[in-house]
Amino acid sequence: MKYKIMILALSLIAILASCNIAPSDSDDSSSSSTTDLTSSDDLPPLNDPDVQGLTPSDTWPQAAIDKNLTYSTNIDMPALESEVRFHYGVVYNYLELDFFRVMTRVRSESDFLDYKSTLELYDFAFESELDENKKPIYYGQSMYDDVRLYMQLIRKSGNYEVNFDFFDGEGDKYTGLRAEGNVALFDLTTKEAISSKKPDRVKWEVRPASLVVLKGSAGYPVGGDNYQFISNPLRIYAGNIVKFSVSQSYRISEIYVLAASGYLDKFLDEGTFSDNNLGINKTGVDSAILTPSQRTSNLDYERFNVTGIGQTRILKFKVTFESYNAN
């Protein structure tokens, strides 16, 4: 509901803001007479009437975004690349909710969509609706509600104008466990890291990492009836699915597994991983290190559900991760 209310507010703000900084050319997105720029054409800057009251910048105004958005310093906001200047500033007094606007131009629609994909990589979730010209307006919110934004690509006179309107979210209210030194320890001898549980799905969080066990095709609820085997150790039944993940701006370097005595081989040999070339190195009688073969933020394990396959028991998972852009 909170997200839907935010979308409604942004919709009204978008309409009002368009009156404040109005394009001097009408939207010709439906015109067939315009053509995209070629690679040899110069990308023209925004016209002065379009950006009245905004400050010009040759680069993405990250410092100004951080200054005006209280929570943006908690995340790495990726920069949009443009061949022309940016224009930015605060738009005041609409519905008593000020917002921070950034405008520029890009060469093509794919440049805009590539940036949207980058935001999704950084854990922004988007919803969209069509404007009066049947063009999408996107509403984004970061995973922990640090930043919300309204963004749209507007085609005018054969050029692509980009509008971003940034808002503070409510901030990260999470009070649970967090990783230390890029290592998230899931101690399954306790229930401390459990953030939600249902008979068919239990989630552990040590942000930015999470561990989810799904019932899958198993004949028992996750952890057994009344969750009695959800810890010390965790019992993973035949048919259960285990999902390891980190926020999309990171990748999993390795996962350390510590099984209860005699259960490591049952875990490794009686299931399948989503990474077919996963590296598996036993470091002890009951421990092993799993190393993904490619850059990924997710790794899944599904336990076989066939005759003769029973449960396995796990004491610890330890997920080590690094920045997705690390060399």
C-alpha positions as CSV (number, residue, x, y, z in Angstrom):
1,M,0.0,0.0,0.0
2,K,2.8,2.4,0.9
3,Y,4.4,1.9,-2.5
4,K,1.0,2.4,-4.3
5,I,0.5,5.7,-2.4
6,M,4.0,6.8,-3.5
7,I,3.1,6.1,-7.1
8,L,0.0,8.1,-6.8
9,A,1.9,11.0,-5.3
10,L,4.6,10.8,-8.0
11,S,1.9,10.8,-10.7
12,L,0.4,14.0,-9.4
13,I,3.9,15.5,-9.0
14,A,4.9,14.6,-12.5
15,I,1.8,16.3,-13.9
16,L,2.4,19.5,-11.8
17,A,6.2,19.5,-12.4
18,S,5.6,19.3,-16.2
19,C,3.9,22.7,-15.9
20,N,6.9,24.1,-14.0
21,I,9.6,23.1,-16.4
22,A,7.7,22.8,-19.7
23,P,9.4,21.6,-22.9
24,S,9.5,24.3,-25.6
25,D,8.8,21.6,-28.3
26,S,5.8,19.3,-28.3
27,D,6.4,15.6,-27.9
28,D,6.7,14.2,-31.4
29,S,7.1,10.6,-30.2
30,S,4.4,9.5,-32.5
31,S,5.8,11.3,-35.6
32,S,7.2,9.2,-38.3
33,S,9.0,12.1,-39.9
34,T,11.8,12.2,-37.3
35,T,14.8,10.0,-37.3
36,D,17.4,9.1,-34.7
37,L,20.8,10.7,-34.7
38,T,23.6,8.8,-36.4
39,S,26.9,8.2,-34.7
40,S,28.4,11.1,-36.5
41,D,25.8,13.7,-35.5
42,D,26.4,16.0,-32.6
43,L,23.9,15.6,-29.7
44,P,22.3,19.0,-29.1
45,P,22.1,20.3,-25.6
46,L,18.8,21.0,-23.8
47,N,17.2,24.4,-24.7
48,D,17.5,27.1,-22.0
49,P,13.6,27.4,-21.6
50,D,13.4,23.7,-20.8
51,V,15.8,24.0,-17.9
52,Q,14.9,27.4,-16.4
53,G,15.9,27.5,-12.7
54,L,18.2,24.5,-12.9
55,T,22.0,24.4,-12.5
56,P,24.2,23.2,-15.4
57,S,26.9,20.5,-14.9
58,D,29.2,18.8,-17.3
59,T,29.0,15.6,-15.3
60,W,26.3,13.6,-13.5
61,P,25.6,15.7,-10.4
62,Q,26.3,13.1,-7.8
63,A,27.5,15.5,-5.1
64,A,24.3,17.5,-5.4
65,I,22.2,14.4,-5.3
66,D,23.9,13.3,-2.1
67,K,23.5,16.7,-0.6
68,N,19.8,17.0,-1.3
69,L,18.8,13.3,-0.6
70,T,19.3,12.3,3.0
71,Y,19.5,8.6,2.4
72,S,21.3,8.5,-0.9
73,T,24.7,8.2,0.8
74,N,23.7,4.7,1.9
75,I,23.8,3.4,-1.6
76,D,26.0,3.8,-4.7
77,M,23.9,5.7,-7.2
78,P,25.3,4.8,-10.6
79,A,25.9,7.7,-13.0
80,L,24.2,8.2,-16.3
81,E,26.6,9.0,-19.1
82,S,25.6,11.8,-21.5
83,E,27.4,13.6,-24.3
84,V,25.8,16.9,-23.2
85,R,25.5,18.8,-20.0
86,F,23.1,17.9,-17.1
87,H,20.8,20.4,-15.5
88,Y,19.7,19.9,-11.9
89,G,18.0,21.5,-8.9
90,V,15.3,21.3,-6.4
91,V,11.6,21.7,-7.5
92,Y,9.6,23.2,-4.6
93,N,6.2,23.2,-3.2
94,Y,4.2,20.6,-5.1
95,L,1.9,18.8,-2.8
96,E,4.3,20.0,-0.1
97,L,6.8,17.3,-1.3
98,D,9.9,18.8,-2.9
99,F,12.0,16.7,-5.2
100,F,15.4,16.9,-6.9
101,R,15.3,17.0,-10.7
102,V,18.0,16.0,-13.2
103,M,17.6,16.5,-16.9
104,T,19.8,15.7,-19.9
105,R,19.7,14.1,-23.3
106,V,20.8,10.7,-24.5
107,R,21.5,9.5,-28.0
108,S,18.9,6.7,-28.1
109,E,16.2,4.9,-26.2
110,S,18.5,2.0,-25.6
111,D,20.8,4.4,-23.6
112,F,17.9,5.2,-21.3
113,L,16.9,1.5,-20.9
114,D,20.5,0.5,-20.3
115,Y,20.6,2.9,-17.4
116,K,17.3,1.6,-16.0
117,S,18.8,-1.9,-16.2
118,T,21.8,-0.6,-14.3
119,L,19.5,0.7,-11.6
120,E,17.9,-2.7,-11.4
121,L,21.3,-4.2,-11.0
122,Y,21.7,-1.9,-8.0
123,D,18.5,-3.3,-6.5
124,F,16.0,-0.7,-7.7
125,A,12.5,-2.1,-8.4
126,F,10.3,-0.4,-11.0
127,E,6.7,-0.1,-11.8
128,S,5.3,1.8,-14.8
129,E,2.3,3.3,-16.4
130,L,1.6,5.1,-19.7
131,D,1.3,8.8,-20.0
132,E,-1.2,10.6,-22.3
133,N,1.1,9.8,-25.3
134,K,1.2,6.1,-24.5
135,K,4.8,6.4,-23.4
136,P,6.0,4.7,-20.1
137,I,6.7,6.6,-16.9
138,Y,8.8,4.6,-14.5
139,Y,8.6,4.7,-10.8
140,G,11.6,3.2,-9.0
141,Q,12.4,2.4,-5.4
142,S,15.7,1.1,-4.0
143,M,15.5,-2.2,-2.1
144,Y,15.8,-0.6,1.4
145,D,13.8,2.5,0.4
146,D,16.8,4.8,0.5
147,V,15.8,6.5,-2.7
148,R,12.6,6.7,-4.8
149,L,12.5,8.2,-8.3
150,Y,10.3,9.1,-11.2
151,M,12.0,8.8,-14.6
152,Q,10.9,9.2,-18.2
153,L,12.3,9.4,-21.7
154,I,10.7,12.1,-23.9
155,R,11.3,12.3,-27.6
156,K,11.2,15.8,-29.1
157,S,12.4,16.9,-32.5
158,G,14.2,13.7,-33.0
159,N,16.1,13.9,-29.7
160,Y,15.7,12.0,-26.5
161,E,15.3,14.0,-23.3
162,V,15.6,12.3,-20.0
163,N,13.9,13.5,-16.8
164,F,14.7,12.2,-13.3
165,D,12.9,13.3,-10.2
166,F,14.5,12.0,-7.0
167,F,12.8,11.7,-3.6
168,D,14.0,10.5,-0.2
169,G,12.5,7.2,0.8
170,E,11.7,6.4,4.4
171,G,15.2,4.9,4.9
172,D,16.3,1.5,5.9
173,K,14.3,0.3,8.9
174,Y,16.2,-3.1,9.0
175,T,17.6,-3.9,12.4
176,G,18.8,-7.4,11.8
177,L,22.2,-8.9,11.3
178,R,24.6,-7.4,8.8
179,A,27.7,-8.8,7.1
180,E,31.1,-8.0,8.4
181,G,34.1,-7.5,6.0
182,N,32.0,-8.8,3.1
183,V,31.3,-12.0,4.9
184,A,27.7,-13.0,5.8
185,L,27.6,-15.8,8.4
186,F,24.4,-17.8,8.7
187,D,24.7,-19.6,12.0
188,L,22.0,-22.3,11.7
189,T,22.6,-23.4,15.3
190,T,20.4,-20.4,16.3
191,K,17.3,-18.7,14.8
192,E,18.8,-15.2,15.1
193,A,19.0,-14.5,11.4
194,I,15.5,-15.6,10.5
195,S,13.5,-12.7,9.1
196,S,10.4,-14.5,8.0
197,K,8.9,-17.9,8.0
198,K,6.0,-19.8,6.5
199,P,5.5,-23.5,6.1
200,D,6.6,-23.3,2.5
201,R,9.3,-20.6,2.8
202,V,11.8,-19.6,5.4
203,K,14.2,-16.6,4.9
204,W,17.4,-15.8,6.8
205,E,19.0,-12.4,6.3
206,V,22.5,-11.1,7.0
207,R,22.4,-8.1,4.8
208,P,23.2,-7.8,2.0
209,A,23.0,-11.6,1.8
210,S,20.0,-13.8,2.2
211,L,19.3,-17.5,2.5
212,V,15.9,-18.9,1.6
213,V,14.7,-22.5,1.9
214,L,11.6,-23.4,-0.1
215,K,9.5,-26.4,0.5
216,G,9.6,-27.4,-3.2
217,S,8.4,-30.9,-3.8
218,A,9.1,-32.0,-0.2
219,G,6.4,-33.8,1.8
220,Y,7.1,-31.7,4.9
221,P,6.9,-28.0,5.7
222,V,10.3,-26.2,5.8
223,G,12.0,-27.3,9.1
224,G,9.3,-29.9,9.8
225,D,6.0,-29.4,11.6
226,N,6.0,-26.3,13.9
227,Y,9.6,-25.5,12.6
228,Q,11.1,-27.8,15.2
229,F,14.0,-28.6,12.8
230,I,14.7,-25.2,11.5
231,S,17.9,-24.8,13.5
232,N,20.6,-26.6,15.4
233,P,21.0,-28.1,12.8
234,L,18.8,-27.0,9.9
235,R,17.2,-30.1,8.2
236,I,17.0,-29.8,4.5
237,Y,14.5,-32.4,3.2
238,A,14.3,-34.2,-0.1
239,G,12.7,-31.8,-2.6
240,N,13.6,-28.6,-0.7
241,I,15.2,-25.8,-2.6
242,V,17.9,-23.6,-1.1
243,K,18.5,-20.1,-2.6
244,F,21.7,-18.1,-1.7
245,S,21.7,-14.5,-2.9
246,V,23.4,-11.1,-2.3
247,S,22.2,-7.7,-3.4
248,Q,22.7,-7.2,-7.1
249,S,25.5,-4.8,-6.8
250,Y,27.6,-7.7,-5.4
251,R,28.6,-11.1,-6.6
252,I,29.2,-14.3,-4.6
253,S,32.8,-15.2,-4.3
254,E,32.4,-18.4,-2.3
255,I,30.1,-20.2,0.1
256,Y,31.4,-22.1,3.1
257,V,29.3,-25.1,4.2
258,L,29.6,-26.8,7.6
259,A,27.4,-29.9,7.9
260,A,26.5,-31.9,10.9
261,S,28.7,-35.0,11.4
262,G,28.2,-37.4,8.5
263,Y,25.9,-35.2,6.4
264,L,28.3,-33.2,4.1
265,D,28.3,-35.9,1.3
266,K,24.6,-36.1,1.5
267,F,24.4,-32.4,0.9
268,L,26.9,-32.3,-2.0
269,D,26.0,-35.6,-3.7
270,E,22.2,-35.7,-3.3
271,G,21.2,-32.4,-5.0
272,T,21.9,-30.2,-7.9
273,F,23.2,-26.6,-8.2
274,S,22.1,-24.0,-10.6
275,D,25.8,-23.5,-11.6
276,N,26.7,-26.7,-13.5
277,N,30.4,-25.9,-13.2
278,L,30.4,-24.9,-9.6
279,G,33.8,-25.5,-7.9
280,I,33.5,-27.8,-4.8
281,N,36.5,-28.1,-2.5
282,K,36.2,-30.2,0.7
283,T,38.1,-28.5,3.5
284,G,37.4,-31.1,6.2
285,V,35.3,-34.2,7.0
286,D,32.2,-32.0,7.4
287,S,33.1,-28.8,5.6
288,A,33.5,-27.6,2.0
289,I,33.8,-24.4,0.0
290,L,31.6,-23.8,-3.1
291,T,33.0,-21.4,-5.7
292,P,30.7,-20.1,-8.5
293,S,32.2,-20.5,-12.0
294,Q,30.9,-17.1,-13.1
295,R,30.0,-13.7,-11.8
296,T,26.6,-14.1,-10.1
297,S,24.6,-12.8,-7.3
298,N,22.5,-15.9,-6.9
299,L,23.1,-19.7,-6.4
300,D,20.4,-22.3,-6.1
301,Y,20.5,-25.8,-4.7
302,E,17.7,-28.3,-5.2
303,R,17.7,-31.5,-3.2
304,F,16.7,-34.7,-5.1
305,N,13.3,-36.1,-4.2
306,V,13.6,-39.7,-5.2
307,T,13.5,-43.0,-3.4
308,G,16.4,-43.4,-1.0
309,I,17.1,-39.7,-0.6
310,G,16.4,-38.4,2.8
311,Q,17.4,-35.2,4.7
312,T,20.7,-33.5,5.2
313,R,21.7,-31.4,8.2
314,I,23.6,-28.1,8.1
315,L,25.1,-26.1,10.9
316,K,26.5,-23.1,9.0
317,F,26.6,-21.3,5.7
318,K,29.1,-18.5,5.2
319,V,28.7,-16.4,2.1
320,T,31.7,-14.3,1.0
321,F,31.0,-11.6,-1.6
322,E,32.6,-8.7,-3.4
323,S,31.5,-5.7,-5.4
324,Y,30.1,-6.7,-8.8
325,N,32.5,-4.3,-10.5
326,A,35.6,-5.7,-8.7
327,N,38.4,-6.8,-11.0
